[in-house]
Amino acid sequence: MTHRRRRDYRYRYSPYRIPFRRPLAMPWGFWSERRGIIVTLEDENRRQGQGEIAPLPEFGSETYPAALEFCQNFPPRPRREDLDPIPDRLPCCQFAFASALLALESPSFLPPQNWPYSYLLPLDRDGLPVLENLPSFPVYKWKIGRREFETESAELPRILEKLPPNAQLRLDANGALTVTESQKWLALADRWRRIEFLEQPLAPSQLSEMRRLAQDFATPIALDESLSSGKMLERLFREDWPGLYVLKVALLGAPQRLAAWLQQIPDDKIIYSSALETEIGRRNALQWAAQWGGPKRALGFGVEAWLGAGESVPTNAD
């Protein structure tokens, strides 16, 4: 009788706290720093893989204190079977440990250089987009819903004029619009035709209203905050959501379970997006995207104005 050899790992965790280069305006206020935890797994051959826990409870994930408590109580010498039963109430922890294992097993991964990215336009103190010295991207994203429609929409011609001629623009409301404002933005987008989609115009609780908007206008509606978990992705797929899906992979739990639903959604309806994680979490998310076949639309990871592409994690973060 043969016995399968038990596989053990060494585990450690490192909390971090990084101020953004500039605050990011969100519906709940200005977001000024990123807090998270880097987890490291090491096998018997001293190979290492890292994953990142980057909680964002406003999008439905666990809180940072809850993630930290889990890491503090996780066994320092876990077995392979210890890595799977992480509770669903800790989706960022699920993502990080699965990512650390994937990185350990496939350490040479590099995102393909030909993948397209979208660039998140920074805003000044008045909420106006900063358009000087723009890097060249095929797609840009503008956060809207910070001011009155008439004032804000008047900026659209200036923005499109400053972008490269063939570039598209994504409008992201983070659920801050009313139904009437959403209709105005969608009508404007239909006229310009350079608007790729309107992202999360209404609050997650207004899914039926967003479904009606998606049926009334040509410009697609993409859901972001409404996708607070892998279970919500499953529900929206079963209900035949007509628009697009913005997936902040780092917030959606166990990637293996997520993959089962992604296989049933057309690739051109999926946008992989950042949760403002560090380079480690960004690499984790892109490695999973590669596992799932790669992106068909521009990745929402052009966030260098907040966290640089090579941002390091402080060693004395907490």
N, C-alpha and C positions, 0 to 999 in steps of 0.2 A: 504494500500500500504506500503510495507516494503522498507526501504532505506538501501543500503549497507553502512556499516561504512567505512569512509575514513581512510586509513592507512598511518600514517606519520612516518618519521624516523628523527632522529638527525644524522647529517653528519659532519665529520671533516676530514681534510687531513694533512699529515705530510711528507714534502719532506725529502729525505735522500741522503747522499753521502758517499759511503764506498770505500776506496782504496782496490784493490785486494791484496792478499798476494804476488802475483807475476804477472807481466804483461803477458797478453795473446796475442800472435802474431796472427794478423788477416790480411786479404788482404789490408786493408786500413791503417795498421800500428799497433803499440802496444796499446792494450786496457788496461788501468791501473786502472780504477775505475768504479763503478756502481752508476749511479744516477737514482733515481726513486721517487715514491710517494706512501705512504700507505694511503688508504682511509678506513674510519671506518663508519659503519652504526649501529645505536642503535635504537631498537624498544621501544615501550611504556613500556615494562617490563624490560628495561635496559639490555636486551641481546644484545651482540655486534657481528658483523662479520666484518672481515677485508679482503681487496683485495689489490693487488699490481699493480701499473702502472710501468712497467719496459721497457721504450721505447728503441728501437734499430733501428734508421732510416736507417742504412745501410742495414737492412733486410726488409725495406719497411714500417715500422711503423711511427707514428707521432714522432716529436722531443720532447725532454724534455720540452723546453719552451712552446710548444703548449699544452702539457698535463697540465703543471702548470697553464697556463692561464684558461684552462677549469675548473680546480679544484677551482681556485679562484672565478670564476663566477657561480659555481654551487650553488643552493639554500641550505641554512643551514638546512632547515626543508623540505626535499623533500618528495613528495608523491610517492606511488608505481609506478604510471604511468610516473613519471619524470625519472625513471631509465632505461627506454627502448629506448627512441628516441635519444640516443647518436650518433652523426654522424659517418658514416663509415670511415671518414678520421681520426678518433681517435680510432683505434682498441684496443690499450692497455688500454684506458679508458673504452671501452666497456667491456673488459675482467675483469678489476678490480672491477667495480661496480656489474657486474653479480656474480663475485666470492664472494664479500662481502655479498651479499644477500644469496647466497648458504651457506656460512659459518655461517651466522646468523641462518638460518633455520636448518642446520645440524651441530651443533657445536662439536659433539663428534667424527668427522671423524679422523681416523688414517690410514695412508697407510698400507696395509697388509705387514707383515714382510717377506713374501715369494716372493714378487715381485723382479724380477731380475733387476740389474742396470749395466750400463757400466761405466767405469772409464776413464776420460780424462787424458792421460799421460801428465804431465808437461814437458816443454822443458827448457834446459839451455840456456845460452846466445848465444851459437853457433847454437841453433836450434836443438840440439840433445835431444832425450827423456831421462828423468831422470828415471832410472830403479831400483835404490836402494830403499829398504824398501817399495816395492809396496804393497798396501793393496790387499786382495784377492777378486777378482770380476770374474764373468763368462765371461765378455766381456770388452775389453779395446778399447780406441779410440786414434789414432795417427794423429796429424795434419801434413799433408804433403804439398809439393809444395812450401817450403821455400828455397830450394836449388836445384841444378841440379839433374836430375833423377839418374844418375850414383852414385853420392855421397850419396844421400838420400836413395836409394833403397838398398845400401850396408848395411844399418843398420837393414834391415828387419830380417835377420837370428838371429842377436843378440837380437832383441826385442822378437821374438817368443820363443827363448830359455829361456828368463827370465820370461815369463808369465807362469801361471799354465798350466799343460799339456793339459787340455781339454778346455782352454779358447780360445775364438775367438778374432780377432782384426778387428776393423773398421778403414778404411782409410778415412780421411776427408780433402778434398782439398780446401774447401771454394771458389770454382770457379777459382783457381789459375793455373790450368794446361792448356796446349795446347791439341789439339786432339791427336797429336803424343805421348805426354807424357801420356795421359790418356790410350791410347792403350797399352803402355809399362807397366803401372801399372796394368791394367786389365789382361794382359797376365801373369804377375808375380803372381797376385792373383789367377788366375786359376790353376797355378802350385802348389802353397802352400796349397790351400784348407782350410786354417784356417782363411782366410779373409772373414768376413761376408758380407761386401759390400764396394763399393767405393762411398763416399758421395760427391755430387756436384762437379764433376771434372771440369766442364766448367762454364762459366758465365751464368746467367739466360737467356740471349739473345740467347744462343746456344742450345736451347731445341731440335731442330731437330737433331743436331749433337749428343747429348746425347742419343736420341732415337736410332740412328744407332749404337752407342756403346753398348747400352743395348741388341741389337739384335745379336751382333757379339761375345759376350763373355758370359761365364757361371756365372761369379761373378756379382751379381745384382748391379745396380746403384740406389742410393737413392738421392732424391731431397730435398734440404733444403732451400737455398737462393731463389730458383725458386718458393717456396711456400710463397710468400710475403703477401698473404691475403687469406681469405676464398674463394674469387672469383677465385683465381688461383687454389685452390684445386678443385673447381667445374669444371673449364676448363680442368684441367689435367685428372680428372675422365671421363669427357665426351669424351676426346680424347684418352682414354684408355691407359694411361701411363703404360708401361710394368714393371717398377721397383717399388721401395719402396718410401714411403712418410715420411720424418722427420718433425714432427709437433712441432714447438715451440708455444705451445698453448697460451702462454701469449702475443703473437704478432699477433694472427690471428683473433681478433675481438670477436663478441658476441658468446659465446660457444653454445648457443641454436641453432643458425643457422649452426654452424659448425657440430653439432651433426647430422643434416639431411644428410650430405654428408658422414660422417664417417660410418653411418649405411649401406652404399652401397659399402664400400671398405672392402675387406677381412682383418680381424684383423691382420693377420701375415704380412701384407704389411705396417703397421703403426708403427712408432717409436716415442713415446712421448719424447720430449727433452727440456732441460733447455735453457733459455735465460740469464743465469747468474743472476737470480733474488735472493732475499733473501729467508729466510725460509718461510716467509708469501706467497710469490708468488709461491714458490715450492709446498707448501701445497695446494694452490689454484689449480695449474695445475694437481696435483695428485688426488685431489678430483674430478675434471672433468673427468680424465681418469677412475676413479672408476665408475662414473656415466655412462660412455660409455662402460662398460664391463671389464675394466682392460687391462693391456698390455699382448701381446703375444710375443713380443721381448723385450730385455733388455732396460730399460728406460735410456735415456741419461741425467741422473741427478747426475752422480758421479763426481761432480766438487768441491770436498772438498779442492783441492789444491789451489783454488782461493777464493771461499767463503765457509766457513765451514758449515757443515750440520745444525748447530744451530746458525748461524750468526745473531746477533741482529741488529736492526735498530737504529742508533744514534738518540737521542731526539733533539739534536741541529744540525741537518744535513744541514741546509741551512741558 
